[in-house]
Each structure stands twice: as structure tokens, then as C-alpha cells.
Amino acid sequence: MCLLVFYEKAEITQDDKKPNHLIVAMTSDRGLCGSAHSNIVRAIKAALPEKPPGTNFKIVAIGDKSRGMLSR
């Protein structure tokens, strides 16, 4: 929620002709969080096909677990 408020206050607009998306996956480096890592990666993988064709996106993986799971 904080990022959405920051984005709105920054008065940044996106070019509708060339949509760009940045996806940030934040997980831990160890597997002590139950299914949190799997749920984060599953949500990202489910959201990618829903993007319109021609959408550019980049994924920033913070934490070893998300990096490993998303690289597969």
C-alpha cells in the first residue's frame, strides 16, 4: 500500500503505448517462512500471462529463494 501512495504522490505517468512493469519479489534467503516463498512466486507467474501483448516487464528478485524459484 505504501508504494501505491508513493507512486501517486510522485506524479509519474506511464506511456500507454509502451507499457512497462517492474515486479519486485521480496523473499528471504532461507526456507523458514513456510509457503510464503511459493505463494509469492506463484502470484508473479500467474500475473505475467495476464499482461497485454507487447508489455515489457522486469523482475527484481530480492532474496535467494525468489531468485532460485523464478530462474526455473
C-alpha angles and dihedrals in degrees: 000000000000092000092053091053091047091050092050093049093047088065093222119158129196125227104247092205093060109030115197125188131191116202117194117196112195116191136142129265092240134054099242098111101081112226096342093106093049093047093051093049092043091053092050093048090048093050097051098070090049091065115102117257113275094030113143116215137174127197122213111196115201110189132031095258096058092041092053096044095046094047091064 
